[in-house]
Amino acid sequence: MALATTMTTDARRQFAALLEHHRRIVFKVANSYAWHPQDRDDLAQEIAAQLWRAYPKYDPSRSFSTWMYRIALNVAISFVRGDGHRQRHVVPLDEGLHDCADETASHETGQDLRALHRIIGRFSPLDRALLLLHLDDHGHRQIADILGITETNVATKLARLRKRIREDMA
């Protein structure tokens, strides 16, 4: 097993280019699992560090973004469940909406967005990951690959999540 520190200069450059090209995945996952700015920064750094450590094992015949999502979501879920999850994670979601709020959005739209974020905030880490990937237009097969569950399980869980959101928004 090669270590990231023993990678060739070309491999390091390739990793840096891929990370830069797909950097929004890191920020999207960090924003979905940590609402306090310092926690988001810590989580994004931890995701990048884990990607770096795992890169020597990356199989270039597979999609980099799928591999990256899998690692990022696993790190985020561990962060929420483990030592990275500190008391300050439990803040009003209104404070975490700065990345999502549109300055021109109506008051009613803002209220709906806050309600949706409160609902999603109560989901389990796996359900949040599933919803994040779905909202990012990933197909059932790719979501299944990233999360390590079956396509049927993806479809079933998404249907249940949609139903919960509709019921809670009513």
Buried (B, 14 or more C-beta within 10 A) or exposed (E): EEEBEEBEEEBBEBBEEBBEEBEEBBBBBBBBBBBBEEBBEBBBEBBBEBBBEBBBEBEEEEEBBBBBBBBBBBBBBBBBEEEBBEEEBEEEBBEBBEEBBEEEEEEEEBEEBBBBBEBBBEBEBEBBBBBBBBEBEBEBEBBBBBBEBEBEBBEEBBEEBEEBBEEEEE
